[in-house]
Amino acid sequence: MSTVIKESLQRSMSYKEYRDLMTKLAAEGRTTGLEKTRERIDFTKLNDQRMKRWDKTIKVSESTREKIARFNHRVIWLVIAESWCGDGAHMLPALDKIATLSSYINLRVVLRDDNPELMDAFLTGGARAIPKLIMIDSETGEALKTYGPRPSEATNYVSRFKNMYGKLTPDFKKDLQHWYNKNKGQNIIEDVAEMLCDMEPNFYL
């Protein structure tokens, strides 16, 4: 196991611990990360509400449950996030739903700004984009796959807009949140279930 991953895991928390932290921060008007701006504090409050809703309402289809049940290799899902991250508020509840369906998956969360070396080892297009899921072999500590910062449909949606207009606008970001609300975590669940299916044959029954 690399030193960076090992040290980050030691600083990691369970999903429940992360959710408890989110709720505490929202109640106290605080946020994670180095930038303690009013905008990020407000996003933390909003994201806590989003995650409460998704924790209760996200569903996993029976066919996807069967795919997840066939995965048979012990892994750690180490997710890099921050409380103010809108994409993380949608992704983490969906990942937790999947992890709870498999005794082979151990979901852990770390904060980006507290783990800069880990983040810089798993950049997206040269950027410290979050959330970022790193799938780690529990026995060897090897990073097997990564996922994020957005599900496939949202990634395509963002790429098309950037190609047309150069950057994301506030109105587009609102539209993206509407997409997440309409999709109800299904694209994330489908992406990750497919990622498990694509693992090496001896990882899958």
N, CA, C and O of each residue as an XYZ file, in Angstrom:
820
protein
N       0.846     -1.189      0.000
C       0.000      0.000      0.000
C       0.889      1.249      0.000
O       1.826      1.349      0.792
N       0.589      2.195     -0.890
C       1.390      3.407     -0.924
C       1.229      4.179      0.370
O       0.193      4.113      1.031
N       2.269      4.907      0.714
C       2.236      5.688      1.958
C       1.112      6.719      1.932
O       0.447      6.941      2.944
N       0.899      7.342      0.786
C      -0.134      8.377      0.677
C      -1.521      7.778      0.937
O      -2.310      8.342      1.696
N      -1.812      6.641      0.309
C      -3.115      6.009      0.508
C      -3.265      5.531      1.941
O      -4.320      5.709      2.550
N      -2.216      4.925      2.483
C      -2.276      4.410      3.850
C      -2.538      5.530      4.850
O      -3.379      5.382      5.736
N      -1.837      6.634      4.719
C      -2.027      7.754      5.642
C      -3.409      8.390      5.479
O      -4.017      8.825      6.457
N      -3.892      8.440      4.256
C      -5.224      8.993      4.018
C      -6.300      8.109      4.630
O      -7.267      8.611      5.202
N      -6.136      6.803      4.515
C      -7.098      5.885      5.122
C      -7.139      6.052      6.638
O      -8.199      5.933      7.254
N      -5.981      6.328      7.234
C      -5.934      6.531      8.679
C      -6.707      7.781      9.097
O      -7.200      7.869     10.222
N      -6.808      8.737      8.188
C      -7.553      9.965      8.469
C      -9.002      9.890      7.997
O      -9.763     10.841      8.175
N      -9.382      8.775      7.404
C     -10.709      8.667      6.803
C     -11.798      8.435      7.844
O     -11.518      8.119      9.000
N     -13.029      8.597      7.412
C     -14.189      8.388      8.282
C     -15.227      7.544      7.552
O     -15.214      7.449      6.324
N     -16.116      6.940      8.314
C     -17.209      6.191      7.716
C     -18.216      7.165      7.102
O     -18.160      8.371      7.344
N     -19.131      6.621      6.307
C     -20.166      7.484      5.731
C     -21.018      8.101      6.830
O     -21.362      9.281      6.757
N     -21.361      7.321      7.842
C     -22.166      7.851      8.951
C     -21.431      8.988      9.659
O     -22.034     10.004     10.003
N     -20.134      8.811      9.874
C     -19.351      9.875     10.505
C     -19.330     11.131      9.641
O     -19.395     12.248     10.153
N     -19.241     10.941      8.336
C     -19.256     12.084      7.425
C     -20.607     12.788      7.467
O     -20.677     14.017      7.480
N     -21.677     11.999      7.487
C     -23.019     12.596      7.553
C     -23.224     13.333      8.870
O     -23.807     14.417      8.884
N     -22.760     12.769      9.959
C     -22.865     13.447     11.258
C     -22.090     14.764     11.238
O     -22.540     15.768     11.789
N     -20.920     14.748     10.597
C     -20.126     15.964     10.487
C     -20.869     17.012      9.665
O     -20.907     18.185     10.038
N     -21.462     16.590      8.543
C     -22.213     17.515      7.696
C     -23.335     18.185      8.485
O     -23.503     19.403      8.428
N     -24.094     17.386      9.214
C     -25.229     17.913      9.966
C     -24.761     18.892     11.040
O     -25.392     19.925     11.264
N     -23.666     18.567     11.695
C     -23.113     19.440     12.732
C     -22.646     20.767     12.127
O     -22.928     21.837     12.668
N     -21.941     20.690     11.021
C     -21.452     21.898     10.358
C     -22.611     22.779      9.895
O     -22.583     23.998     10.061
N     -23.624     22.147      9.313
C     -24.780     22.901      8.826
C     -25.477     23.620      9.976
O     -25.877     24.776      9.840
N     -25.619     22.941     11.100
C     -26.291     23.536     12.260
C     -25.489     24.686     12.856
O     -26.056     25.640     13.388
N     -24.171     24.588     12.761
C     -23.298     25.597     13.367
C     -22.868     26.688     12.385
O     -22.131     27.601     12.758
N     -23.319     26.599     11.147
C     -22.941     27.596     10.159
C     -21.476     27.550      9.796
O     -20.818     28.583      9.671
N     -20.965     26.322      9.626
C     -19.554     26.143      9.281
C     -19.446     25.259      8.046
O     -20.454     24.773      7.534
N     -18.225     25.053      7.571
C     -17.980     24.232      6.399
C     -16.618     23.563      6.516
O     -15.779     23.992      7.307
N     -16.399     22.520      5.737
C     -15.070     21.916      5.649
C     -14.235     22.700      4.655
O     -14.742     23.592      3.975
N     -12.952     22.365      4.572
C     -12.074     22.983      3.579
C     -11.354     24.217      4.086
O     -11.654     24.742      5.159
N     -10.406     24.662      3.295
C      -9.577     25.801      3.677
C     -10.294     27.130      3.493
O     -10.029     28.084      4.225
N     -11.202     27.203      2.522
C     -11.934     28.449      2.257
C     -13.251     28.444      3.028
O     -14.159     27.674      2.713
N     -13.348     29.303      4.036
C     -14.546     29.347      4.879
C     -15.456     30.492      4.430
O     -15.819     31.350      5.234
N     -15.818     30.503      3.163
C     -16.633     31.591      2.621
C     -18.106     31.380      2.953
O     -18.538     30.266      3.252
N     -18.866     32.466      2.896
C     -20.318     32.383      3.117
C     -20.958     31.468      2.086
O     -21.872     30.710      2.410
N     -20.484     31.533      0.845
C     -21.044     30.681     -0.207
C     -20.863     29.211      0.139
O     -21.793     28.421     -0.023
N     -19.689     28.832      0.610
C     -19.447     27.422      0.930
C     -20.189     26.991      2.183
O     -20.590     25.833      2.296
N     -20.375     27.892      3.113
C     -21.196     27.580      4.296
C     -22.638     27.326      3.866
O     -23.274     26.381      4.335
N     -23.150     28.173      2.973
C     -24.522     28.001      2.478
C     -24.665     26.695      1.702
O     -25.682     26.010      1.818
N     -23.644     26.348      0.906
C     -23.684     25.087      0.155
C     -23.665     23.885      1.101
O     -24.310     22.872      0.833
N     -22.930     23.997      2.201
C     -22.900     22.906      3.187
C     -24.293     22.675      3.765
O     -24.721     21.530      3.914
N     -24.995     23.749      4.087
C     -26.367     23.620      4.596
C     -27.275     22.972      3.555
O     -28.052     22.070      3.866
N     -27.165     23.443      2.320
C     -27.988     22.892      1.243
C     -27.659     21.428      1.002
O     -28.562     20.612      0.819
N     -26.385     21.089      1.000
C     -25.973     19.712      0.737
C     -26.408     18.761      1.843
O     -26.732     17.605      1.572
N     -26.419     19.232      3.081
C     -26.910     18.400      4.174
C     -28.375     18.046      3.944
O     -28.787     16.912      4.193
N     -29.158     19.000      3.474
C     -30.566     18.741      3.174
C     -30.711     17.768      2.007
O     -31.551     16.868      2.037
N     -29.881     17.959      0.979
C     -29.915     17.055     -0.174
C     -29.602     15.626      0.254
O     -30.285     14.684     -0.146
N     -28.565     15.475      1.068
C     -28.141     14.139      1.457
C     -29.168     13.464      2.367
O     -29.351     12.249      2.295
N     -29.826     14.225      3.203
C     -30.901     13.664      4.025
C     -31.996     13.087      3.128
O     -32.525     12.005      3.381
N     -32.320     13.837      2.076
C     -33.357     13.365      1.150
C     -32.907     12.108      0.409
O     -33.649     11.129      0.335
N     -31.685     12.138     -0.140
C     -31.207     10.982     -0.898
C     -31.000      9.757     -0.010
O     -31.249      8.634     -0.449
N     -30.554      9.951      1.219
C     -30.377      8.814      2.128
C     -31.687      8.054      2.319
O     -31.688      6.844      2.541
N     -32.791      8.772      2.230
C     -34.108      8.150      2.435
C     -34.736      7.622      1.150
O     -35.508      6.664      1.184
N     -34.407      8.242      0.019
C     -35.201      7.972     -1.187
C     -34.501      7.232     -2.312
O     -35.181      6.682     -3.178
N     -33.169      7.191     -2.340
C     -32.485      6.516     -3.455
C     -32.804      5.024     -3.448
O     -32.741      4.369     -2.408
N     -33.144      4.501     -4.611
C     -33.500      3.087     -4.758
C     -32.504      2.389     -5.686
O     -31.933      3.003     -6.587
N     -32.314      1.103     -5.443
C     -31.469      0.273     -6.302
C     -32.344     -0.826     -6.879
O     -32.992     -1.560     -6.134
N     -32.366     -0.943     -8.199
C     -33.226     -1.931     -8.855
C     -32.787     -3.354     -8.518
O     -31.651     -3.586     -8.105
N     -33.694     -4.288     -8.699
C     -33.388     -5.688     -8.393
C     -32.281     -6.221     -9.299
O     -31.424     -6.982     -8.850
N     -32.294     -5.827    -10.561
C     -31.257     -6.306    -11.486
C     -29.878     -5.786    -11.081
O     -28.882     -6.501    -11.194
N     -29.825     -4.546    -10.614
C     -28.551     -3.981    -10.167
C     -28.112     -4.626     -8.859
O     -26.921     -4.859     -8.652
N     -29.054     -4.912     -7.986
C     -28.734     -5.611     -6.741
C     -28.076     -6.964     -7.033
O     -27.151     -7.381     -6.337
N     -28.568     -7.635     -8.066
C     -27.997     -8.932     -8.432
C     -26.557     -8.770     -8.926
O     -25.696     -9.593     -8.614
N     -26.297     -7.714     -9.695
C     -24.924     -7.452    -10.157
C     -23.993     -7.210     -8.982
O     -22.891     -7.755     -8.927
N     -24.446     -6.389     -8.042
C     -23.625     -6.049     -6.878
C     -23.361     -7.286     -6.032
O     -22.260     -7.459     -5.508
N     -24.364     -8.147     -5.897
C     -24.237     -9.358     -5.071
C     -23.203    -10.323     -5.629
O     -22.661    -11.145     -4.891
N     -22.924    -10.230     -6.927
C     -21.970    -11.151     -7.550
C     -20.520    -10.706     -7.379
O     -19.598    -11.477     -7.642
N     -20.319     -9.471     -6.942
C     -18.949     -8.964     -6.742
C     -18.366     -9.614     -5.490
O     -18.998     -9.597     -4.434
N     -17.160    -10.190     -5.597
C     -16.653    -11.014     -4.485
C     -15.187    -10.741     -4.133
O     -14.445    -11.652     -3.764
N     -14.783     -9.471     -4.254
C     -13.397     -9.127     -3.907
C     -13.417     -7.976     -2.905
O     -14.114     -6.984     -3.115
N     -12.667     -8.101     -1.831
C     -12.699     -7.079     -0.782
C     -11.968     -5.819     -1.245
O     -10.792     -5.846     -1.608
N     -12.706     -4.729     -1.216
C     -12.161     -3.444     -1.643
C     -12.557     -2.353     -0.649
O     -13.530     -2.472      0.096
N     -11.772     -1.303     -0.671
C     -12.095     -0.083      0.057
C     -12.460      0.975     -0.969
O     -11.719      1.202     -1.925
N     -13.586      1.612     -0.773
C     -13.948      2.754     -1.600
C     -13.581      4.006     -0.829
O     -14.287      4.393      0.102
N     -12.491      4.637     -1.204
C     -12.048      5.858     -0.550
C     -12.505      7.040     -1.402
O     -12.051      7.216     -2.532
N     -13.401      7.840     -0.850
C     -13.975      8.963     -1.595
C     -13.424     10.279     -1.060
O     -13.500     10.559      0.136
N     -12.873     11.077     -1.959
C     -12.386     12.410     -1.618
C     -13.544     13.389     -1.817
O     -14.138     13.441     -2.894
N     -13.861     14.158     -0.784
C     -15.017     15.052     -0.856
C     -14.796     16.280      0.018
O     -13.767     16.407      0.681
N     -15.768     17.178      0.010
C     -15.861     18.308      0.933
C     -17.350     18.588      1.136
O     -18.167     18.289      0.265
N     -17.694     19.154      2.274
C     -19.107     19.352      2.603
C     -19.816     20.297      1.643
O     -21.026     20.183      1.449
N     -19.078     21.232      1.036
C     -19.678     22.240      0.167
C     -19.880     21.759     -1.271
O     -20.499     22.459     -2.072
N     -19.370     20.584     -1.602
C     -19.383     20.093     -2.989
C     -20.758     19.554     -3.382
O     -21.226     18.564     -2.819
N     -21.395     20.203     -4.339
C     -22.724     19.784     -4.770
C     -22.748     18.408     -5.402
O     -23.650     17.617     -5.128
N     -21.756     18.104     -6.258
C     -21.712     16.780     -6.877
C     -21.536     15.698     -5.823
O     -22.112     14.616     -5.940
N     -20.747     15.983     -4.796
C     -20.542     15.008     -3.728
C     -21.813     14.714     -2.960
O     -22.034     13.581     -2.533
N     -22.650     15.723     -2.780
C     -23.901     15.530     -2.049
C     -24.844     14.586     -2.775
O     -25.668     13.918     -2.151
N     -24.723     14.533     -4.085
C     -25.543     13.602     -4.864
C     -24.886     12.232     -4.976
O     -25.569     11.208     -4.961
N     -23.561     12.213     -5.089
C     -22.879     10.948     -5.336
C     -22.732     10.077     -4.092
O     -22.961      8.869     -4.154
N     -22.356     10.669     -2.975
C     -22.056      9.868     -1.790
C     -23.238      9.034     -1.286
O     -23.033      7.872     -0.938
N     -24.460      9.565     -1.230
C     -25.577      8.717     -0.804
C     -25.797      7.514     -1.724
O     -26.159      6.433     -1.261
N     -25.579      7.706     -3.029
C     -25.732      6.597     -3.970
C     -24.646      5.549     -3.746
O     -24.927      4.351     -3.777
N     -23.412      5.988     -3.521
C     -22.324      5.050     -3.248
C     -22.579      4.290     -1.953
O     -22.291      3.097     -1.853
N     -23.122      4.991     -0.964
C     -23.429      4.322      0.304
C     -24.492      3.253      0.118
O     -24.403      2.180      0.714
N     -25.491      3.532     -0.698
C     -26.537      2.532     -0.969
C     -25.934      1.263     -1.557
O     -26.315      0.154     -1.181
N     -24.982      1.432     -2.488
C     -24.337      0.273     -3.095
C     -23.488     -0.466     -2.069
O     -23.538     -1.693     -1.975
N     -22.707      0.291     -1.299
C     -21.803     -0.326     -0.325
C     -22.559     -1.135      0.727
O     -22.071     -2.167      1.188
N     -23.729     -0.675      1.100
C     -24.502     -1.402      2.116
C     -25.041     -2.732      1.586
O     -25.460     -3.591      2.363
N     -25.027     -2.898      0.262
C     -25.526     -4.136     -0.337
C     -24.439     -5.192     -0.501
O     -24.728     -6.312     -0.922
N     -23.192     -4.852     -0.173
C     -22.095     -5.802     -0.346
C     -21.170     -5.799      0.867
O     -20.678     -4.748      1.279
N     -20.938     -6.968      1.430
C     -20.010     -7.087      2.557
C     -18.557     -6.964      2.093
O     -17.645     -6.908      2.918
N     -18.339     -6.923      0.774
C     -16.989     -6.815      0.223
C     -16.536     -5.365      0.041
O     -15.368     -5.114     -0.254
N     -17.452     -4.414      0.214
C     -17.137     -3.012     -0.030
C     -17.141     -2.234      1.281
O     -18.128     -2.240      2.015
N     -16.026     -1.567      1.565
C     -15.889     -0.739      2.759
C     -15.763      0.718      2.319
O     -14.725      1.119      1.792
N     -16.808      1.504      2.533
C     -16.837      2.896      2.091
C     -16.222      3.809      3.149
O     -16.630      3.799      4.310
N     -15.228      4.603      2.724
C     -14.569      5.564      3.610
C     -14.521      6.928      2.905
O     -14.517      7.001      1.676
N     -14.485      7.988      3.689
C     -14.496      9.341      3.137
C     -13.345     10.142      3.736
O     -13.076     10.063      4.934
N     -12.666     10.919      2.880
C     -11.627     11.849      3.352
C     -11.902     13.229      2.764
O     -12.553     13.358      1.727
N     -11.400     14.247      3.436
C     -11.575     15.615      2.981
C     -10.414     16.023      2.071
O      -9.249     15.771      2.377
N     -10.750     16.646      0.971
C      -9.744     17.001     -0.033
C      -8.636     17.881      0.534
O      -7.453     17.587      0.360
N      -9.019     18.955      1.208
C      -8.013     19.923      1.643
C      -7.143     19.409      2.773
O      -6.077     19.965      3.038
N      -7.591     18.342      3.448
C      -6.772     17.707      4.489
C      -5.851     16.640      3.921
O      -4.993     16.110      4.626
N      -6.034     16.325      2.630
C      -5.260     15.243      2.007
C      -4.770     15.669      0.618
O      -5.121     15.038     -0.380
N      -3.964     16.734      0.546
C      -3.541     17.257     -0.765
C      -2.705     16.279     -1.581
O      -2.810     16.263     -2.807
N      -1.875     15.460     -0.927
C      -1.042     14.520     -1.682
C      -1.906     13.439     -2.330
O      -1.653     13.037     -3.466
N      -2.914     12.976     -1.614
C      -3.833     11.996     -2.193
C      -4.576     12.610     -3.371
O      -4.683     11.991     -4.430
N      -5.088     13.823     -3.192
C      -5.830     14.483     -4.247
C      -4.963     14.670     -5.480
O      -5.418     14.442     -6.601
N      -3.722     15.080     -5.284
C      -2.842     15.335     -6.426
C      -2.425     14.053     -7.143
O      -1.970     14.094     -8.286
N      -2.583     12.921     -6.469
C      -2.292     11.635     -7.109
C      -3.459     11.152     -7.964
O      -3.308     10.228     -8.763
N      -4.632     11.784     -7.793
C      -5.825     11.346     -8.518
C      -6.577     12.550     -9.088
O      -7.766     12.744     -8.833
N      -5.854     13.343     -9.858
C      -6.447     14.516    -10.497
C      -7.351     14.102    -11.656
O      -7.240     12.999    -12.190
N      -8.243     15.008    -12.029
C      -9.089     14.804    -13.202
C      -8.786     15.910    -14.195
O      -9.128     17.070    -13.962
N      -8.150     15.561    -15.292
C      -7.765     16.565    -16.276
C      -6.875     17.639    -15.688
O      -6.948     18.803    -16.083
N      -6.030     17.246    -14.736
C      -5.118     18.190    -14.108
C      -5.731     19.010    -12.994
O      -5.052     19.854    -12.409
N      -7.010     18.782    -12.680
C      -7.706     19.573    -11.666
C      -8.027     18.730    -10.434
O      -8.176     17.511    -10.521
N      -8.130     19.400     -9.289
C      -8.487     18.731     -8.033
C     -10.007     18.593     -7.926
O     -10.627     19.098     -6.990
N     -10.590     17.899     -8.905
C     -12.041     17.780     -8.987
C     -12.555     16.722     -8.011
O     -11.998     15.630     -7.906
N     -13.616     17.066     -7.310
C     -14.253     16.142     -6.370
C     -15.754     16.115     -6.631
O     -16.313     17.047     -7.209
N     -16.405     15.022     -6.192
C     -15.874     13.870     -5.456
C     -15.080     12.934     -6.363
O     -15.292     12.892     -7.574
N     -14.179     12.201     -5.764
C     -13.370     11.230     -6.492
C     -13.367      9.933     -5.704
O     -12.907      9.891     -4.563
N     -13.881      8.879     -6.316
C     -13.874      7.547     -5.710
C     -12.634      6.788     -6.170
O     -12.389      6.648     -7.368
N     -11.859      6.303     -5.208
C     -10.694      5.466     -5.496
C     -10.996      4.076     -4.969
O     -11.173      3.893     -3.765
N     -11.056      3.096     -5.856
C     -11.294      1.722     -5.435
C      -9.949      1.063     -5.138
O      -9.086      0.972     -6.011
N      -9.781      0.606     -3.901
C      -8.493      0.081     -3.427
C      -8.640     -1.388     -3.055
O      -9.589     -1.770     -2.370
N      -7.702     -2.206     -3.506
C      -7.668     -3.614     -3.111
C      -7.338     -3.683     -1.623
O      -6.302     -3.179     -1.190
N      -8.216     -4.307     -0.841
C      -8.034     -4.348      0.614
C      -6.783     -5.101      1.030
O      -6.199     -4.806      2.072
N      -6.368     -6.070      0.227
C      -5.204     -6.884      0.592
C      -3.890     -6.239      0.180
O      -2.941     -6.211      0.964
N      -3.825     -5.727     -1.023
C      -2.561     -5.201     -1.546
C      -2.421     -3.685     -1.390
O      -1.309     -3.159     -1.436
N      -3.542     -2.980     -1.206
C      -3.504     -1.530     -1.146
C      -3.397     -0.876     -2.509
O      -3.244      0.342     -2.600
N      -3.475     -1.667     -3.576
C      -3.369     -1.135     -4.931
C      -4.644     -0.392     -5.319
O      -5.749     -0.864     -5.050
N      -4.489      0.766     -5.949
C      -5.626      1.491     -6.497
C      -6.045      0.817     -7.799
O      -5.285      0.805     -8.768
N      -7.246      0.258     -7.823
C      -7.702     -0.537     -8.962
C      -8.422      0.298    -10.009
O      -8.178      0.139    -11.205
N      -9.302      1.181     -9.573
C     -10.093      2.007    -10.474
C     -10.450      3.316     -9.776
O     -10.367      3.424     -8.552
N     -10.843      4.295    -10.564
C     -11.361      5.543    -10.002
C     -12.680      5.886    -10.688
O     -12.979      5.409    -11.782
N     -13.454      6.723    -10.013
C     -14.746      7.152    -10.567
C     -15.026      8.569    -10.077
O     -14.750      8.903     -8.925
N     -15.571      9.388    -10.954
C     -15.923     10.744    -10.584
C     -15.140     11.752    -11.414
O     -14.298     11.368    -12.226
N     -15.408     13.020    -11.219
C     -16.234     13.613    -10.171
C     -17.737     13.639    -10.453
O     -18.521     14.040     -9.593
N     -18.137     13.219    -11.642
C     -19.564     13.199    -11.962
C     -19.911     11.891    -12.662
O     -19.037     11.246    -13.240
N     -21.192     11.492    -12.614
C     -21.610     10.309    -13.371
C     -21.529     10.573    -14.866
O     -21.407     11.718    -15.303
N     -21.597      9.505    -15.639
C     -21.320      9.602    -17.077
C     -22.233     10.583    -17.811
O     -21.749     11.368    -18.627
N     -23.530     10.559    -17.545
C     -24.447     11.450    -18.257
C     -24.177     12.909    -17.906
O     -24.195     13.776    -18.780
N     -23.929     13.177    -16.630
C     -23.637     14.548    -16.209
C     -22.307     15.016    -16.785
O     -22.164     16.183    -17.151
N     -21.337     14.114    -16.869
C     -20.037     14.455    -17.452
C     -20.197     14.873    -18.905
O     -19.612     15.865    -19.340
N     -20.986     14.120    -19.649
C     -21.237     14.465    -21.050
C     -21.982     15.793    -21.170
O     -21.684     16.603    -22.048
N     -22.943     16.006    -20.289
C     -23.723     17.239    -20.253
C     -22.805     18.439    -20.027
O     -22.914     19.450    -20.722
N     -21.901     18.323    -19.054
C     -20.954     19.394    -18.736
C     -19.987     19.624    -19.899
O     -19.717     20.768    -20.264
N     -19.468     18.543    -20.478
C     -18.504     18.667    -21.577
C     -19.113     19.379    -22.776
O     -18.471     20.237    -23.383
N     -20.346     19.028    -23.117
C     -21.005     19.681    -24.257
C     -21.166     21.182    -23.999
O     -20.943     21.999    -24.892
N     -21.553     21.533    -22.781
C     -21.761     22.948    -22.469
C     -20.438     23.715    -22.516
O     -20.375     24.814    -23.065
N     -19.384     23.136    -21.941
C     -18.071     23.790    -21.959
C     -17.556     23.964    -23.383
O     -16.964     24.993    -23.709
N     -17.778     22.970    -24.225
C     -17.329     23.062    -25.616
C     -18.046     24.186    -26.361
O     -17.472     24.823    -27.244
N     -19.291     24.420    -25.999
C     -20.082     25.441    -26.673
C     -19.824     26.845    -26.121
O     -19.754     27.812    -26.879
N     -19.681     26.952    -24.783
C     -19.651     28.278    -24.154
C     -18.363     28.580    -23.388
O     -18.191     29.692    -22.889
N     -17.460     27.606    -23.288
C     -16.162     27.865    -22.673
C     -16.085     27.635    -21.180
O     -15.041     27.223    -20.675
N     -17.160     27.891    -20.466
C     -17.171     27.685    -19.020
C     -18.602     27.465    -18.541
O     -19.564     27.738    -19.259
N     -18.720     26.968    -17.315
C     -20.038     26.714    -16.736
C     -20.599     28.006    -16.147
O     -19.899     28.739    -15.447
N     -21.848     28.269    -16.435
C     -22.517     29.470    -15.932
C     -23.367     29.116    -14.706
O     -23.681     27.945    -14.492
N     -23.737     30.112    -13.907
C     -24.630     29.838    -12.767
C     -25.938     29.171    -13.188
O     -26.435     28.284    -12.494
N     -26.495     29.594    -14.320
C     -27.740     28.981    -14.792
C     -27.525     27.521    -15.158
O     -28.372     26.673    -14.880
N     -26.383     27.229    -15.786
C     -26.102     25.840    -16.119
C     -25.987     24.994    -14.859
O     -26.507     23.879    -14.809
N     -25.313     25.512    -13.847
C     -25.141     24.766    -12.601
C     -26.490     24.465    -11.952
O     -26.669     23.410    -11.343
N     -27.437     25.394    -12.084
C     -28.800     25.136    -11.585
C     -29.453     24.019    -12.392
O     -30.114     23.139    -11.841
N     -29.254     24.075    -13.717
C     -29.804     23.025    -14.579
C     -29.215     21.663    -14.226
O     -29.913     20.650    -14.256
N     -27.920     21.645    -13.890
C     -27.265     20.390    -13.531
C     -27.872     19.821    -12.251
O     -28.057     18.609    -12.139
N     -28.179     20.682    -11.293
C     -28.827     20.210    -10.060
C     -30.216     19.653    -10.354
O     -30.640     18.674     -9.740
N     -30.922     20.278    -11.295
C     -32.228     19.751    -11.702
C     -32.074     18.360    -12.317
O     -32.899     17.475    -12.092
N     -30.994     18.181    -13.105
C     -30.748     16.868    -13.700
C     -30.530     15.827    -12.602
O     -31.111     14.743    -12.651
N     -29.700     16.150    -11.617
C     -29.471     15.232    -10.503
C     -30.791     14.881     -9.810
O     -31.050     13.716     -9.507
N     -31.611     15.886     -9.565
C     -32.874     15.642     -8.863
C     -33.796     14.738     -9.663
O     -34.485     13.888     -9.099
N     -33.808     14.919    -10.965
C     -34.664     14.107    -11.830
C     -34.131     12.685    -11.965
O     -34.908     11.731    -12.017
N     -32.807     12.541    -12.021
C     -32.197     11.225    -12.222
C     -32.241     10.344    -10.979
O     -32.226      9.117    -11.086
N     -32.296     10.964     -9.796
C     -32.444     10.246     -8.513
C     -31.322      9.241     -8.240
O     -31.557      8.184     -7.655
N     -30.103      9.578     -8.667
C     -28.953      8.744     -8.370
C     -28.785      7.518     -9.246
O     -27.853      6.738     -9.050
N     -29.679      7.339    -10.215
C     -29.663      6.103    -10.998
C     -28.449      6.008    -11.921
O     -27.905      4.918    -12.100
N     -28.015      7.110    -12.505
C     -26.848      7.069    -13.385
C     -25.592      6.695    -12.599
O     -24.746      5.952    -13.097
N     -25.469      7.204    -11.380
C     -24.335      6.848    -10.527
C     -24.354      5.355    -10.227
O     -23.341      4.669    -10.366
N     -25.501      4.866     -9.819
C     -25.633      3.453     -9.462
C     -25.331      2.557    -10.664
O     -24.640      1.548    -10.530
N     -25.848      2.926    -11.836
C     -25.606      2.134    -13.042
C     -24.127      2.154    -13.423
O     -23.557      1.118    -13.765
N     -23.507      3.338    -13.362
C     -22.080      3.457    -13.690
C     -21.229      2.559    -12.801
O     -20.374      1.817    -13.284
N     -21.476      2.637    -11.499
C     -20.629      1.921    -10.543
C     -20.882      0.420    -10.606
O     -19.946     -0.368    -10.476
N     -22.128      0.017    -10.803
C     -22.424     -1.410    -10.957
C     -21.717     -1.960    -12.185
O     -21.203     -3.079    -12.163
N     -21.691     -1.174    -13.256
C     -20.992     -1.592    -14.474
C     -19.488     -1.658    -14.235
O     -18.809     -2.535    -14.771
N     -18.964     -0.727    -13.429
C     -17.547     -0.739    -13.094
C     -17.193     -2.025    -12.360
O     -16.139     -2.611    -12.608
N     -18.053     -2.461    -11.469
C     -17.813     -3.722    -10.758
C     -17.831     -4.900    -11.724
O     -17.023     -5.822    -11.608
N     -18.759     -4.862    -12.677
C     -18.860     -5.941    -13.663
C     -17.600     -6.011    -14.532
O     -17.207     -7.089    -14.979
N     -16.978     -4.866    -14.766
C     -15.816     -4.802    -15.646
C     -14.510     -5.168    -14.959
O     -13.457     -5.188    -15.597
N     -14.568     -5.459    -13.658
C     -13.356     -5.854    -12.942
C     -12.848     -7.182    -13.483
O     -13.546     -7.858    -14.239
N     -11.637     -7.555    -13.096
C     -11.066     -8.826    -13.546
C     -11.997     -9.985    -13.190
O     -12.686     -9.929    -12.171
N     -12.028    -11.025    -14.010
C     -12.960    -12.133    -13.809
C     -12.928    -12.746    -12.400
O     -13.975    -13.127    -11.877
N     -11.758    -12.845    -11.787
C     -11.695    -13.477    -10.479
C     -12.219    -12.578     -9.369
O     -12.266    -12.984     -8.207
N     -12.615    -11.344     -9.726
C     -13.237    -10.456     -8.747
C     -14.757    -10.563     -8.805
O     -15.456     -9.916     -8.026
N     -15.264    -11.371     -9.718
C     -16.699    -11.362     -9.997
C     -17.169    -12.788    -10.223
O     -16.571    -13.518    -11.013
N     -18.223    -13.192     -9.546
C     -18.720    -14.560     -9.645
C     -19.406    -14.797    -10.994
O     -19.889    -15.899    -11.256
